[in-house]
Amino acid sequence: MQKLKTCNVCGKKFKPGLPGRLQIVKKKKKGKVEIWVCPDCAKEVKKRLEDLELLY
């Protein structure tokens, strides 16, 4: 059974295996922080990351 993830942008729950979703992992000294974005919000997030030149 898959555990549902919650979108950090809109709060909607979704399956982590969906195509088009984003998982952003930020490494810190005390561990890592995971940010999950659903496929609906991923388009806007990708666009903003491209504007900041963080996405190739």
PDB file of N, CA, C and O in Angstrom:
ATOM      1  N   MET A   1       0.839  -1.186   0.000  1.00  0.00           N
ATOM      2  CA  MET A   1       0.000   0.000   0.000  1.00  0.00           C
ATOM      3  C   MET A   1       0.878   1.241   0.000  1.00  0.00           C
ATOM      4  O   MET A   1       1.788   1.374   0.819  1.00  0.00           O
ATOM      5  N   GLN A   2       0.596   2.146  -0.926  1.00  0.00           N
ATOM      6  CA  GLN A   2       1.383   3.368  -1.030  1.00  0.00           C
ATOM      7  C   GLN A   2       0.877   4.415  -0.043  1.00  0.00           C
ATOM      8  O   GLN A   2      -0.324   4.553   0.192  1.00  0.00           O
ATOM      9  N   LYS A   3       1.815   5.135   0.517  1.00  0.00           N
ATOM     10  CA  LYS A   3       1.465   6.218   1.418  1.00  0.00           C
ATOM     11  C   LYS A   3       1.198   7.471   0.579  1.00  0.00           C
ATOM     12  O   LYS A   3       1.981   7.795  -0.314  1.00  0.00           O
ATOM     13  N   LEU A   4       0.111   8.170   0.856  1.00  0.00           N
ATOM     14  CA  LEU A   4      -0.217   9.381   0.119  1.00  0.00           C
ATOM     15  C   LEU A   4       0.652  10.536   0.594  1.00  0.00           C
ATOM     16  O   LEU A   4       0.956  10.657   1.780  1.00  0.00           O
ATOM     17  N   LYS A   5       1.042  11.373  -0.342  1.00  0.00           N
ATOM     18  CA  LYS A   5       1.829  12.562  -0.037  1.00  0.00           C
ATOM     19  C   LYS A   5       0.919  13.783  -0.112  1.00  0.00           C
ATOM     20  O   LYS A   5      -0.101  13.758  -0.801  1.00  0.00           O
ATOM     21  N   THR A   6       1.280  14.841   0.589  1.00  0.00           N
ATOM     22  CA  THR A   6       0.502  16.076   0.590  1.00  0.00           C
ATOM     23  C   THR A   6       1.275  17.145  -0.161  1.00  0.00           C
ATOM     24  O   THR A   6       2.465  17.345   0.084  1.00  0.00           O
ATOM     25  N   CYS A   7       0.604  17.829  -1.070  1.00  0.00           N
ATOM     26  CA  CYS A   7       1.227  18.900  -1.840  1.00  0.00           C
ATOM     27  C   CYS A   7       1.537  20.071  -0.907  1.00  0.00           C
ATOM     28  O   CYS A   7       0.672  20.511  -0.149  1.00  0.00           O
ATOM     29  N   ASN A   8       2.766  20.572  -0.964  1.00  0.00           N
ATOM     30  CA  ASN A   8       3.162  21.696  -0.123  1.00  0.00           C
ATOM     31  C   ASN A   8       2.636  23.029  -0.652  1.00  0.00           C
ATOM     32  O   ASN A   8       2.752  24.049   0.027  1.00  0.00           O
ATOM     33  N   VAL A   9       2.063  23.033  -1.847  1.00  0.00           N
ATOM     34  CA  VAL A   9       1.529  24.272  -2.415  1.00  0.00           C
ATOM     35  C   VAL A   9       0.031  24.400  -2.144  1.00  0.00           C
ATOM     36  O   VAL A   9      -0.423  25.406  -1.600  1.00  0.00           O
ATOM     37  N   CYS A  10      -0.742  23.362  -2.531  1.00  0.00           N
ATOM     38  CA  CYS A  10      -2.203  23.458  -2.411  1.00  0.00           C
ATOM     39  C   CYS A  10      -2.784  22.608  -1.283  1.00  0.00           C
ATOM     40  O   CYS A  10      -3.938  22.804  -0.904  1.00  0.00           O
ATOM     41  N   GLY A  11      -2.009  21.671  -0.739  1.00  0.00           N
ATOM     42  CA  GLY A  11      -2.485  20.848   0.361  1.00  0.00           C
ATOM     43  C   GLY A  11      -3.255  19.601  -0.060  1.00  0.00           C
ATOM     44  O   GLY A  11      -3.760  18.870   0.792  1.00  0.00           O
ATOM     45  N   LYS A  12      -3.350  19.353  -1.362  1.00  0.00           N
ATOM     46  CA  LYS A  12      -4.076  18.195  -1.882  1.00  0.00           C
ATOM     47  C   LYS A  12      -3.241  16.926  -1.689  1.00  0.00           C
ATOM     48  O   LYS A  12      -2.018  16.970  -1.827  1.00  0.00           O
ATOM     49  N   LYS A  13      -3.882  15.801  -1.373  1.00  0.00           N
ATOM     50  CA  LYS A  13      -3.196  14.521  -1.214  1.00  0.00           C
ATOM     51  C   LYS A  13      -3.155  13.805  -2.566  1.00  0.00           C
ATOM     52  O   LYS A  13      -4.117  13.849  -3.332  1.00  0.00           O
ATOM     53  N   PHE A  14      -2.026  13.145  -2.849  1.00  0.00           N
ATOM     54  CA  PHE A  14      -1.862  12.441  -4.104  1.00  0.00           C
ATOM     55  C   PHE A  14      -0.894  11.276  -3.921  1.00  0.00           C
ATOM     56  O   PHE A  14      -0.163  11.217  -2.932  1.00  0.00           O
ATOM     57  N   LYS A  15      -0.893  10.346  -4.884  1.00  0.00           N
ATOM     58  CA  LYS A  15       0.016   9.204  -4.848  1.00  0.00           C
ATOM     59  C   LYS A  15       1.402   9.669  -5.312  1.00  0.00           C
ATOM     60  O   LYS A  15       1.503  10.445  -6.263  1.00  0.00           O
ATOM     61  N   PRO A  16       2.462   9.206  -4.656  1.00  0.00           N
ATOM     62  CA  PRO A  16       3.799   9.680  -5.026  1.00  0.00           C
ATOM     63  C   PRO A  16       4.286   9.169  -6.378  1.00  0.00           C
ATOM     64  O   PRO A  16       5.292   9.669  -6.881  1.00  0.00           O
ATOM     65  N   GLY A  17       3.620   8.204  -6.979  1.00  0.00           N
ATOM     66  CA  GLY A  17       4.051   7.658  -8.260  1.00  0.00           C
ATOM     67  C   GLY A  17       3.416   8.324  -9.467  1.00  0.00           C
ATOM     68  O   GLY A  17       3.650   7.884 -10.593  1.00  0.00           O
ATOM     69  N   LEU A  18       2.633   9.356  -9.277  1.00  0.00           N
ATOM     70  CA  LEU A  18       1.958  10.009 -10.397  1.00  0.00           C
ATOM     71  C   LEU A  18       2.965  10.684 -11.330  1.00  0.00           C
ATOM     72  O   LEU A  18       3.940  11.274 -10.866  1.00  0.00           O
ATOM     73  N   PRO A  19       2.732  10.598 -12.652  1.00  0.00           N
ATOM     74  CA  PRO A  19       3.628  11.291 -13.576  1.00  0.00           C
ATOM     75  C   PRO A  19       3.419  12.807 -13.479  1.00  0.00           C
ATOM     76  O   PRO A  19       2.287  13.279 -13.366  1.00  0.00           O
ATOM     77  N   GLY A  20       4.499  13.545 -13.526  1.00  0.00           N
ATOM     78  CA  GLY A  20       4.416  15.000 -13.491  1.00  0.00           C
ATOM     79  C   GLY A  20       4.576  15.610 -12.118  1.00  0.00           C
ATOM     80  O   GLY A  20       4.648  16.834 -12.002  1.00  0.00           O
ATOM     81  N   ARG A  21       4.634  14.805 -11.077  1.00  0.00           N
ATOM     82  CA  ARG A  21       4.797  15.352  -9.736  1.00  0.00           C
ATOM     83  C   ARG A  21       6.254  15.729  -9.512  1.00  0.00           C
ATOM     84  O   ARG A  21       7.143  15.246 -10.213  1.00  0.00           O
ATOM     85  N   LEU A  22       6.496  16.591  -8.536  1.00  0.00           N
ATOM     86  CA  LEU A  22       7.854  17.005  -8.197  1.00  0.00           C
ATOM     87  C   LEU A  22       8.170  16.615  -6.766  1.00  0.00           C
ATOM     88  O   LEU A  22       7.328  16.733  -5.876  1.00  0.00           O
ATOM     89  N   GLN A  23       9.385  16.153  -6.556  1.00  0.00           N
ATOM     90  CA  GLN A  23       9.892  15.891  -5.214  1.00  0.00           C
ATOM     91  C   GLN A  23      11.208  16.649  -5.117  1.00  0.00           C
ATOM     92  O   GLN A  23      12.172  16.326  -5.811  1.00  0.00           O
ATOM     93  N   ILE A  24      11.241  17.644  -4.266  1.00  0.00           N
ATOM     94  CA  ILE A  24      12.438  18.456  -4.083  1.00  0.00           C
ATOM     95  C   ILE A  24      13.034  18.092  -2.735  1.00  0.00           C
ATOM     96  O   ILE A  24      12.352  18.160  -1.712  1.00  0.00           O
ATOM     97  N   VAL A  25      14.296  17.708  -2.727  1.00  0.00           N
ATOM     98  CA  VAL A  25      14.977  17.306  -1.503  1.00  0.00           C
ATOM     99  C   VAL A  25      16.058  18.337  -1.212  1.00  0.00           C
ATOM    100  O   VAL A  25      16.926  18.604  -2.043  1.00  0.00           O
ATOM    101  N   LYS A  26      15.987  18.905  -0.028  1.00  0.00           N
ATOM    102  CA  LYS A  26      16.964  19.899   0.395  1.00  0.00           C
ATOM    103  C   LYS A  26      17.764  19.302   1.547  1.00  0.00           C
ATOM    104  O   LYS A  26      17.205  18.958   2.588  1.00  0.00           O
ATOM    105  N   LYS A  27      19.074  19.182   1.354  1.00  0.00           N
ATOM    106  CA  LYS A  27      19.925  18.586   2.380  1.00  0.00           C
ATOM    107  C   LYS A  27      20.367  19.658   3.364  1.00  0.00           C
ATOM    108  O   LYS A  27      20.783  20.747   2.968  1.00  0.00           O
ATOM    109  N   LYS A  28      20.274  19.343   4.635  1.00  0.00           N
ATOM    110  CA  LYS A  28      20.690  20.243   5.700  1.00  0.00           C
ATOM    111  C   LYS A  28      21.633  19.502   6.630  1.00  0.00           C
ATOM    112  O   LYS A  28      21.806  18.291   6.500  1.00  0.00           O
ATOM    113  N   LYS A  29      22.234  20.203   7.551  1.00  0.00           N
ATOM    114  CA  LYS A  29      23.177  19.579   8.480  1.00  0.00           C
ATOM    115  C   LYS A  29      22.509  18.514   9.341  1.00  0.00           C
ATOM    116  O   LYS A  29      23.127  17.493   9.643  1.00  0.00           O
ATOM    117  N   LYS A  30      21.280  18.729   9.734  1.00  0.00           N
ATOM    118  CA  LYS A  30      20.574  17.801  10.625  1.00  0.00           C
ATOM    119  C   LYS A  30      19.684  16.818   9.870  1.00  0.00           C
ATOM    120  O   LYS A  30      18.835  16.171  10.483  1.00  0.00           O
ATOM    121  N   GLY A  31      19.856  16.692   8.568  1.00  0.00           N
ATOM    122  CA  GLY A  31      19.036  15.755   7.805  1.00  0.00           C
ATOM    123  C   GLY A  31      18.606  16.345   6.482  1.00  0.00           C
ATOM    124  O   GLY A  31      19.331  17.136   5.877  1.00  0.00           O
ATOM    125  N   LYS A  32      17.425  15.958   6.034  1.00  0.00           N
ATOM    126  CA  LYS A  32      16.922  16.473   4.769  1.00  0.00           C
ATOM    127  C   LYS A  32      15.463  16.896   4.906  1.00  0.00           C
ATOM    128  O   LYS A  32      14.737  16.418   5.778  1.00  0.00           O
ATOM    129  N   VAL A  33      15.057  17.797   4.032  1.00  0.00           N
ATOM    130  CA  VAL A  33      13.677  18.285   3.983  1.00  0.00           C
ATOM    131  C   VAL A  33      13.134  17.925   2.606  1.00  0.00           C
ATOM    132  O   VAL A  33      13.746  18.245   1.587  1.00  0.00           O
ATOM    133  N   GLU A  34      11.990  17.263   2.579  1.00  0.00           N
ATOM    134  CA  GLU A  34      11.358  16.895   1.318  1.00  0.00           C
ATOM    135  C   GLU A  34      10.171  17.808   1.056  1.00  0.00           C
ATOM    136  O   GLU A  34       9.348  18.051   1.939  1.00  0.00           O
ATOM    137  N   ILE A  35      10.096  18.308  -0.168  1.00  0.00           N
ATOM    138  CA  ILE A  35       8.979  19.144  -0.596  1.00  0.00           C
ATOM    139  C   ILE A  35       8.307  18.406  -1.746  1.00  0.00           C
ATOM    140  O   ILE A  35       8.947  18.094  -2.751  1.00  0.00           O
ATOM    141  N   TRP A  36       7.009  18.126  -1.594  1.00  0.00           N
ATOM    142  CA  TRP A  36       6.242  17.421  -2.609  1.00  0.00           C
ATOM    143  C   TRP A  36       5.284  18.387  -3.287  1.00  0.00           C
ATOM    144  O   TRP A  36       4.623  19.186  -2.624  1.00  0.00           O
ATOM    145  N   VAL A  37       5.212  18.308  -4.625  1.00  0.00           N
ATOM    146  CA  VAL A  37       4.322  19.162  -5.406  1.00  0.00           C
ATOM    147  C   VAL A  37       3.497  18.268  -6.327  1.00  0.00           C
ATOM    148  O   VAL A  37       4.050  17.462  -7.075  1.00  0.00           O
ATOM    149  N   CYS A  38       2.177  18.412  -6.273  1.00  0.00           N
ATOM    150  CA  CYS A  38       1.277  17.590  -7.092  1.00  0.00           C
ATOM    151  C   CYS A  38       1.404  17.974  -8.574  1.00  0.00           C
ATOM    152  O   CYS A  38       1.907  19.053  -8.885  1.00  0.00           O
ATOM    153  N   PRO A  39       0.956  17.109  -9.484  1.00  0.00           N
ATOM    154  CA  PRO A  39       1.070  17.401 -10.915  1.00  0.00           C
ATOM    155  C   PRO A  39       0.338  18.680 -11.339  1.00  0.00           C
ATOM    156  O   PRO A  39       0.757  19.340 -12.290  1.00  0.00           O
ATOM    157  N   ASP A  40      -0.741  19.033 -10.649  1.00  0.00           N
ATOM    158  CA  ASP A  40      -1.486  20.242 -11.008  1.00  0.00           C
ATOM    159  C   ASP A  40      -0.671  21.507 -10.719  1.00  0.00           C
ATOM    160  O   ASP A  40      -0.694  22.453 -11.506  1.00  0.00           O
ATOM    161  N   CYS A  41       0.034  21.522  -9.610  1.00  0.00           N
ATOM    162  CA  CYS A  41       0.829  22.695  -9.215  1.00  0.00           C
ATOM    163  C   CYS A  41       2.237  22.662  -9.804  1.00  0.00           C
ATOM    164  O   CYS A  41       2.929  23.680  -9.802  1.00  0.00           O
ATOM    165  N   ALA A  42       2.668  21.512 -10.306  1.00  0.00           N
ATOM    166  CA  ALA A  42       4.045  21.354 -10.785  1.00  0.00           C
ATOM    167  C   ALA A  42       4.346  22.254 -11.973  1.00  0.00           C
ATOM    168  O   ALA A  42       5.475  22.723 -12.119  1.00  0.00           O
ATOM    169  N   LYS A  43       3.362  22.502 -12.820  1.00  0.00           N
ATOM    170  CA  LYS A  43       3.588  23.349 -13.990  1.00  0.00           C
ATOM    171  C   LYS A  43       4.003  24.750 -13.570  1.00  0.00           C
ATOM    172  O   LYS A  43       4.948  25.310 -14.125  1.00  0.00           O
ATOM    173  N   GLU A  44       3.307  25.318 -12.598  1.00  0.00           N
ATOM    174  CA  GLU A  44       3.615  26.663 -12.119  1.00  0.00           C
ATOM    175  C   GLU A  44       4.963  26.690 -11.390  1.00  0.00           C
ATOM    176  O   GLU A  44       5.735  27.636 -11.551  1.00  0.00           O
ATOM    177  N   VAL A  45       5.244  25.668 -10.599  1.00  0.00           N
ATOM    178  CA  VAL A  45       6.501  25.612  -9.851  1.00  0.00           C
ATOM    179  C   VAL A  45       7.681  25.482 -10.808  1.00  0.00           C
ATOM    180  O   VAL A  45       8.708  26.133 -10.613  1.00  0.00           O
ATOM    181  N   LYS A  46       7.547  24.640 -11.851  1.00  0.00           N
ATOM    182  CA  LYS A  46       8.616  24.490 -12.841  1.00  0.00           C
ATOM    183  C   LYS A  46       8.884  25.808 -13.559  1.00  0.00           C
ATOM    184  O   LYS A  46      10.034  26.162 -13.820  1.00  0.00           O
ATOM    185  N   LYS A  47       7.810  26.529 -13.875  1.00  0.00           N
ATOM    186  CA  LYS A  47       7.954  27.814 -14.558  1.00  0.00           C
ATOM    187  C   LYS A  47       8.721  28.802 -13.680  1.00  0.00           C
ATOM    188  O   LYS A  47       9.595  29.517 -14.171  1.00  0.00           O
ATOM    189  N   ARG A  48       8.405  28.845 -12.404  1.00  0.00           N
ATOM    190  CA  ARG A  48       9.091  29.762 -11.495  1.00  0.00           C
ATOM    191  C   ARG A  48      10.544  29.360 -11.261  1.00  0.00           C
ATOM    192  O   ARG A  48      11.409  30.224 -11.119  1.00  0.00           O
ATOM    193  N   LEU A  49      10.822  28.046 -11.219  1.00  0.00           N
ATOM    194  CA  LEU A  49      12.200  27.586 -11.074  1.00  0.00           C
ATOM    195  C   LEU A  49      13.030  27.925 -12.307  1.00  0.00           C
ATOM    196  O   LEU A  49      14.213  28.241 -12.187  1.00  0.00           O
ATOM    197  N   GLU A  50      12.422  27.862 -13.492  1.00  0.00           N
ATOM    198  CA  GLU A  50      13.124  28.257 -14.706  1.00  0.00           C
ATOM    199  C   GLU A  50      13.435  29.738 -14.696  1.00  0.00           C
ATOM    200  O   GLU A  50      14.503  30.149 -15.149  1.00  0.00           O
ATOM    201  N   ASP A  51      12.511  30.556 -14.181  1.00  0.00           N
ATOM    202  CA  ASP A  51      12.740  31.994 -14.096  1.00  0.00           C
ATOM    203  C   ASP A  51      13.914  32.303 -13.157  1.00  0.00           C
ATOM    204  O   ASP A  51      14.671  33.247 -13.385  1.00  0.00           O
ATOM    205  N   LEU A  52      14.051  31.505 -12.112  1.00  0.00           N
ATOM    206  CA  LEU A  52      15.159  31.699 -11.163  1.00  0.00           C
ATOM    207  C   LEU A  52      16.440  30.993 -11.612  1.00  0.00           C
ATOM    208  O   LEU A  52      17.463  31.048 -10.930  1.00  0.00           O
ATOM    209  N   GLU A  53      16.367  30.326 -12.778  1.00  0.00           N
ATOM    210  CA  GLU A  53      17.497  29.583 -13.355  1.00  0.00           C
ATOM    211  C   GLU A  53      17.961  28.450 -12.437  1.00  0.00           C
ATOM    212  O   GLU A  53      19.155  28.157 -12.373  1.00  0.00           O
ATOM    213  N   LEU A  54      17.022  27.809 -11.724  1.00  0.00           N
ATOM    214  CA  LEU A  54      17.333  26.666 -10.868  1.00  0.00           C
ATOM    215  C   LEU A  54      16.961  25.358 -11.556  1.00  0.00           C
ATOM    216  O   LEU A  54      17.350  24.284 -11.096  1.00  0.00           O
ATOM    217  N   LEU A  55      16.212  25.438 -12.653  1.00  0.00           N
ATOM    218  CA  LEU A  55      15.811  24.255 -13.402  1.00  0.00           C
ATOM    219  C   LEU A  55      16.397  24.394 -14.792  1.00  0.00           C
ATOM    220  O   LEU A  55      16.306  25.460 -15.400  1.00  0.00           O
ATOM    221  N   TYR A  56      16.989  23.343 -15.295  1.00  0.00           N
ATOM    222  CA  TYR A  56      17.684  23.419 -16.589  1.00  0.00           C
ATOM    223  C   TYR A  56      16.744  23.266 -17.726  1.00  0.00           C
ATOM    224  O   TYR A  56      17.163  23.305 -18.883  1.00  0.00           O
TER     225      TYR A  56
END
